[in-house]
């Protein structure tokens, strides 16, 4: 459960970083 939550946060952060890089 914790791993699933952490994975979701990681993906959201990655998407946010990708948007900022553009």
C-alpha positions in Angstrom: 0.0 0.0 0.0 2.8 2.5 0.9 4.7 1.5 -2.2 1.7 2.1 -4.4 1.2 5.5 -2.8 4.9 6.5 -3.2 4.8 5.3 -6.8 1.9 7.6 -7.5 3.6 10.6 -5.9 6.7 9.8 -7.9 4.8 9.8 -11.2 3.0 13.0 -10.3 6.3 14.7 -9.5 7.8 13.4 -12.7 5.0 14.9 -14.7 5.2 18.2 -12.9 9.0 18.3 -13.6 8.4 17.5 -17.2 6.0 20.4 -17.5 8.4 22.8 -15.9 11.2 21.7 -18.2 9.1 22.7 -21.2 
